[in-house]
Amino acid sequence: MFTALGIYAESFEKPFLECTSEFYAAEGMKYMQQSDVPDYLKHVESFPSPTLHTYCRDIFGYSFLQTRLQEEQDRCLIYLDASTRKPLIATAEKQLLERHISAILDKGFSMLMDGNRIEDLQRMYSLFSRVNALESLRQALSSYIRRTGQGIVMDEEKDKDMVSSLLEFKASLDRTWEESFFKNEAFCNTIKDAFEHLINLRQKAVQ
């Protein structure tokens, strides 16, 4: 009814989204400080469940039971016009994810790569794609390969194991590219370019 009268967007949706932005800005800061990157990404991925049900509880005063999360989430959405769902999701993604891209990469990307955390890296890729942040992820991958690879090709004490170590490193990267980065061509080219850099670096070192 309010939508039909033309007052929904200005009188409810606009202040609602402003409050939502403030809510998730605070939540994002809190979770980034308290959580490691894998847990934080899982938290973001869960939106609109359970973050939306928490917000609706705070706004509308409902008491939610965890076992009835989906039912209550659906009940909450009944109170919102369908047109609000898209900007609501976008607002949450901006505050929970987009504004923390650099922090997420600095805090956890190398750890995930070192540990071959395929599922967590896949989650990172999928979430970053939702906020057009794959270029930041690609750059982080390039830096990681060059930094890690340099430690292999420039370690004179492990010269005899260099080739096998590089092959093992490349195999790990190929698996990550296939399973976590969904065979993204740009990421494939990044891996190739980074390895060419490592080969050139090694050749210069032995000249």
Stockholm file with secondary structure:
# STOCKHOLM 1.0

chainA/1-207         MFTALGIYAESFEKPFLECTSEFYAAEGMKYMQQSDVPDYLKHVESFPSPTLHTYCRDIFGYSFLQTRLQEEQDRCLIYLDASTRKPLIATAEKQLLERHISAILDKGFSMLMDGNRIEDLQRMYSLFSRVNALESLRQALSSYIRRTGQGIVMDEEKDKDMVSSLLEFKASLDRTWEESFFKNEAFCNTIKDAFEHLINLRQKAVQ
#=GR chainA/1-207 SS CHHHHTCHIIIIIHHHHHHHHHHHHHHHHHHHHHSCHHHHHHHHHTTTTTHHHHHHHHHHCCCCCGGGHHHHHHHHHHTSCHHHHHHHHHHHHHHHTGGGHHHHHHHHHHHHHHTTCHHHHHHHHHHHHHTTCHHHHHHHHHHHHHHHHHHHHTCGGGGGGHHHHHHHHHHHHHHHHHHTSTTCHHHHHHHHHHHHHHHHHHHHHHC
#=GC SS_cons         CHHHHTCHIIIIIHHHHHHHHHHHHHHHHHHHHHSCHHHHHHHHHTTTTTHHHHHHHHHHCCCCCGGGHHHHHHHHHHTSCHHHHHHHHHHHHHHHTGGGHHHHHHHHHHHHHHTTCHHHHHHHHHHHHHTTCHHHHHHHHHHHHHHHHHHHHTCGGGGGGHHHHHHHHHHHHHHHHHHTSTTCHHHHHHHHHHHHHHHHHHHHHHC
//
